[in-house]
Amino acid sequence: MKTIKVAIVEDDVRFRQSLRRVIESKHGLTCVAEYGTGAEAIERISRDLPEVVIMDLNLPDFSGAEVTARLKAQLPDISVVVLTVYNDAEHIFKALRAGAGGYLLKQATASEILAAVAEAHRGGAPMTSEIARKVIAAFHEPKPAPAPAEMLAPREREILELVANGYANKEIADKLSITLSTVCWYLNEIYKKLHVRSRVQAVNKLRQSSSRQSSS
């Protein structure tokens, strides 16, 4: 049976030592490195060459997500399993986007941690059940409706922006090298999409949309 090489990134010395004992207690696993900071892990990872990394998120120098991204850049094939106290969506998705393949909470049992290491090594995505529910729930959330101005085609938005800048229909036609009737047709389509009846209302919708985008 091939031995799986594991590294631990955790600034709490006692917890890190406890994790090492858990790893070393399992036949087929060996702890090849311990890092107390993100900088240590980033500097030494290419020398120690672990296959699975157990990653804390609250490190004294870098965030665990940033360290995860840097380690994956150096060794794309390593698997990172986050082990943290954070169970909110922001931390979860930041870590997963950075390249973490698993996410456990620190109240996980020794057997759960060992099973997660083995699963991550096989290419799986081990997660505490609470975390898995939050990930699934996030995909079930309804997407926000697009702002009205976002529904406009590029040419329609271009014409509406010219209207907002004070151009008359004839000036828009000359500027875009299209006929006046084409400009009028586009404006009618814009009014339909924005559910408005006038140039002023259409321009107001455009400005409201731009204001929301700049504040988000």
C-alpha positions in Angstrom: 0.0 0.0 0.0 1.4 3.4 -1.0 2.0 5.8 1.8 0.2 9.2 1.5 2.4 12.2 2.3 0.6 14.8 4.3 1.5 18.4 5.4 -0.2 20.5 8.0 -0.5 24.3 7.8 -1.7 25.5 11.3 -0.4 28.2 13.5 -1.7 26.7 16.8 1.2 24.6 17.9 -0.8 22.3 20.2 -3.5 21.7 17.6 -0.9 21.1 14.9 0.9 18.5 17.1 -2.4 16.9 17.8 -3.2 16.7 14.0 0.3 15.2 13.4 -0.5 12.4 16.0 -3.8 11.7 14.2 -2.1 11.5 10.8 0.8 9.3 12.1 -1.7 7.0 13.9 -3.1 5.8 10.6 -1.2 3.1 8.6 -0.6 4.4 5.1 -0.3 8.1 6.1 2.8 10.0 7.0 3.2 13.7 8.0 6.1 15.0 6.0 5.9 18.6 7.1 4.3 21.1 9.5 4.1 24.8 8.8 3.2 27.5 11.4 2.8 30.2 8.8 1.7 30.6 5.2 5.1 31.9 4.3 6.8 28.7 5.6 4.4 26.6 3.5 4.9 28.6 0.4 8.7 28.5 0.8 9.1 24.8 1.7 6.3 23.0 -0.2 8.4 22.3 -3.3 11.0 20.6 -1.2 8.7 18.6 1.1 6.3 17.6 -1.7 3.2 16.5 0.2 0.3 15.0 -1.6 -2.4 16.3 0.7 -2.2 19.5 2.7 -4.4 20.2 5.8 -5.0 23.9 5.7 -6.1 26.3 8.4 -7.7 29.5 7.2 -6.7 31.9 10.0 -2.9 32.2 9.6 -0.8 35.0 11.1 0.6 36.2 7.8 -1.6 35.2 4.8 -5.2 33.9 4.6 -5.4 30.1 4.2 -7.2 30.7 0.8 -4.3 32.8 -0.5 -1.8 30.1 0.7 -3.9 27.5 -1.0 -3.8 29.3 -4.3 0.0 29.7 -4.1 0.6 26.1 -3.2 -1.6 24.9 -6.0 0.3 27.2 -8.4 3.6 25.5 -7.4 2.2 21.9 -7.2 -1.1 21.7 -9.2 -1.6 18.0 -8.3 -1.6 18.5 -4.5 -5.0 18.2 -2.7 -5.8 20.8 -0.1 -8.3 20.0 2.7 -9.3 23.1 4.7 -9.8 22.5 8.5 -11.2 25.6 10.1 -13.7 27.1 12.5 -15.3 29.2 9.7 -18.6 27.9 8.4 -19.9 30.9 6.5 -20.4 31.0 2.8 -17.8 33.7 2.2 -14.9 31.7 3.7 -16.2 28.4 2.1 -16.4 29.7 -1.5 -13.2 31.8 -1.2 -11.3 28.6 -0.2 -12.9 26.5 -2.9 -12.2 29.1 -5.6 -8.6 29.2 -4.4 -8.3 25.5 -5.2 -9.2 23.7 -2.0 -10.7 20.3 -2.7 -12.2 19.7 0.7 -13.6 21.7 3.7 -14.0 20.4 7.2 -14.8 22.2 10.5 -12.4 21.8 13.4 -15.0 19.9 15.5 -14.5 17.0 13.0 -13.4 13.8 14.6 -10.1 12.1 14.1 -11.7 9.4 11.9 -13.4 12.1 9.8 -10.1 13.9 9.2 -8.4 10.7 8.3 -11.2 9.7 5.9 -11.1 13.2 4.4 -7.3 12.9 3.7 -7.8 9.6 2.0 -10.8 10.8 0.0 -8.9 14.0 -1.1 -6.0 11.8 -2.2 -8.3 9.8 -4.4 -9.5 12.9 -6.0 -12.7 13.3 -4.0 -14.1 16.5 -2.3 -14.6 15.7 1.3 -16.8 18.1 3.3 -18.4 18.3 6.7 -22.1 17.7 6.2 -22.9 21.2 7.3 -20.6 22.7 4.7 -22.0 20.4 2.0 -25.5 21.6 2.7 -24.4 25.3 2.4 -22.7 24.6 -0.9 -25.8 22.9 -2.3 -28.0 25.7 -0.9 -25.9 28.3 -2.6 -26.6 26.7 -6.0 -30.3 26.6 -5.3 -30.5 30.3 -4.5 -32.4 32.2 -7.3 -30.2 34.4 -9.4 -31.0 38.1 -9.2 -32.9 39.5 -12.1 -30.7 41.5 -14.5 -31.1 45.3 -14.4 -33.3 46.5 -17.2 -30.4 48.3 -19.0 -28.4 45.0 -19.0 -31.0 43.5 -21.2 -30.3 45.9 -24.1 -28.3 44.8 -27.1 -24.9 46.6 -27.6 -26.3 48.8 -30.3 -29.4 49.6 -28.3 -27.3 50.6 -25.3 -25.1 52.7 -27.5 -28.1 54.6 -28.9 -29.6 55.1 -25.4 -26.3 56.5 -24.1 -26.3 59.0 -27.0 -29.8 60.0 -26.0 -28.6 60.4 -22.4 -25.8 62.6 -23.7 -28.4 64.9 -25.3 -28.2 63.8 -29.0 -31.3 64.2 -31.1 -32.5 61.3 -33.3 -31.1 62.9 -36.5 -27.7 63.5 -34.8 -27.6 59.9 -33.6 -28.4 58.7 -37.2 -25.6 60.8 -38.6 -23.1 59.8 -35.9 -23.8 56.0 -36.4 -24.3 56.2 -40.2 -27.8 54.7 -40.0 -31.1 56.1 -41.1 -33.4 58.1 -39.0 -36.1 55.4 -39.2 -33.6 52.9 -37.9 -32.9 55.1 -34.9 -36.7 55.3 -34.2 -37.0 51.6 -34.5 -34.2 51.0 -32.0 -35.8 53.5 -29.6 -39.1 51.7 -29.8 -37.3 48.4 -29.0 -35.6 50.1 -26.1 -38.8 51.4 -24.7 -40.4 47.9 -24.9 -37.4 46.3 -23.1 -37.3 48.9 -20.4 -41.1 49.2 -20.0 -41.0 52.9 -20.5 -42.8 55.4 -22.9 -40.4 58.2 -23.3 -36.8 59.2 -23.8 -36.7 60.7 -20.3 -37.9 57.5 -18.7 -35.5 55.4 -20.7 -32.5 57.6 -19.7 -33.6 57.4 -16.1 -33.6 53.6 -16.2 -30.1 53.7 -17.8 -28.8 56.0 -15.0 -30.4 53.9 -12.3 -28.7 50.7 -13.7 -25.3 52.4 -13.9 -25.7 53.7 -10.3 -26.4 50.2 -9.0 -23.5 48.7 -10.9 -21.1 51.3 -9.5 -22.3 50.8 -5.9 -22.1 47.0 -6.0 
